[in-house]
Amino acid sequence: MSQATVGKWGDSLAIRVPLDIARASGLSEGERVDIETLDGDILIRRPAARTRGRSEAEAAAAEIIGESKRFSLGAISIRDLIEEGRRG
């Protein structure tokens, strides 16, 4: 766990993000972040990371859907397989 000291920056307070935390999170200079409080804690989120994660998930889903068209289940539907799995 890293620690930081709160300092004054103009009329605001500032926290320097330790380099190991910045590197681990992919945070870069000039990047905008969302800041909110949650049960008395400060939560910092990177909107860019969420956007990138969503686009990667959408690309993976499209690949799965594309690949699934190459394979046939014959007369068995996905619903039949799910029900069979539930029966054990």
Helices and strands as residue ranges (DSSP letters): E 6-9, E 12-15, H 19-25, E 34-38, E 41-45, H 47-68, H 78-87
